[in-house]
Amino acid sequence: MSETVKVAALQMRSSTSLERNIADFEALVREAAGKGATYVQSPEMTGALVRDRAALKAMITSDDKDALVARAATLAAELGIVVHVGSTAIARPDGKVANRAFVFGPDGKRLATYDKIHMFDVDLDNGESWRESATYEPGRVSTVVDLPFSRVGLAVCYDLRFPQLFRAQALAGASVLTVPAAFTRQTGEAHWHVLIRARAIENGAFVIAAAQGGVHEDGRETYGHSLIVDPWGKVLAEADGAEPGVVLAEIDLAASAAARGKVPNLKNARDFTIADGAGLADAS
């Protein structure tokens, strides 16, 4: 595996139009590849951001017929790069909806998919409320995939708040973790940077997080600030605010092994139990 690779996070402002979003996605993928990126990641809900459940279900299809998925595979093969669709809404055979990520290799073949596990069911300040589980069926399997440069762990947005998912991926050999997202402005301002950096530091891994940004047609506002962070928690590249664009960084995979060697917490972890009461020390 190559030690050094140029990676890209695409910041988007997806609309309710699949056709416009595909055009924007393609333009950004081509821009990233033109600047030397061999791995390109788009945000959560690249295909469309549609808050109305009925409207969303009316416009989506199965992944073998999805136009964004097909375009991503074509671009990967044409440009000879890895294309990671952060996620898009997909109609499942059982009539439910998946929030699904896709990874295509440089030959255009599908290497992996991942259905978002953790549903964003929250009640925030100022009346902002979300019930993702009312639309989407949660996934049940965490995914890691071997790419030409590294083993990579897949996650989506709200998964970021569940560190055990990323720890399991790191223990499974992932030195690059991914968090394509559509963080709300409110939660992004409070938590985005610190959580991304924490996941990198505690796992000795790079984290690549392509984000949605700005005010969308469906009324939501997302935070932007797409990030690429190294295993020591240093921000290597960041989008300037919420505007669409391409974020690029050269990453050296040896930095992951170096960080894990300095602070070997993956190896030092110990099993333990929880005790009620005074927590008397083990007499042994």
Phi, psi and omega in degrees: 000139177296143181275325185243136182210147175265127183240157182225141170246127181266124174264129185232169171228073187299140180260193176271003181255115178301318183298315180294320181293322177297318179297316178295317178301311181299317180299319180288322177299315180295322177297315180297314179296322178296336178265009172101003180289134176251356170227127183230127181241133175257169185282175168302145177054046176302320186293320180186143170251106184227112184283329182287119186296317182296318180296320179297312182296332180287337186256348185264166181215181178290159187292338178282351178243357185289130185290324178294316179300316179297317180294322178298317179296318180297316181295319179302314181291317181297317186268350179066041183229169171273127176245122181247105173283112186308313166183164171206158180283131184230135176282123177275157179300335182274007178090353178272176183243137176251142170264094198244134173264153179224140174234128179242136179280174182298346175264003179087358180280144177288124181261330184196155167228161178209129174262125182310128185274314188262124184269136183278084178249095189219159173233110185261180177294162176062025174081004179286121185222141181224141176225078182297328182293345177288341181248319191252146173269122182292146173285169182229002184230125172281144186237132166239147184223138177275116176254170184303336185251342185187165164276131190236135177264139182255138175207170180218121165046257186301338173308333183305331184275008182238085189298336180296332178295314182286326176297318178297321179292318177298317178294335177275005173105004181284126173255356173232128177245149185231142181220064172301139193212164168225059182298138174294156178301319184298311181284329179296315179300326183277321197229344190304303186295315185293323180289318178299313181295323179297316180298324178294310185295312187288345179246359182056044186226154167289146173235127178246124187224095175279138188229154166282150180212138173106189179268124186260164181300329183277002174102346181280160175235125181249160196278329185075221180055049174307142188229149165231120188236141182270173186293349177263003178090006180281133176282114180276327180202146181211139174291141181277087179086219190250001184286145177299150179167190183241130176249128186235146172205147172269123179245140179251110186297341177296337180294331178292312178298323180294315180296319180290334176286323180289315181234087188277053184292337176296325179275331187275352182298143181232148173289151178204166175241164177258130180247133172279155175091216191286345181064050181299140182297149177294119184291344181288000000 
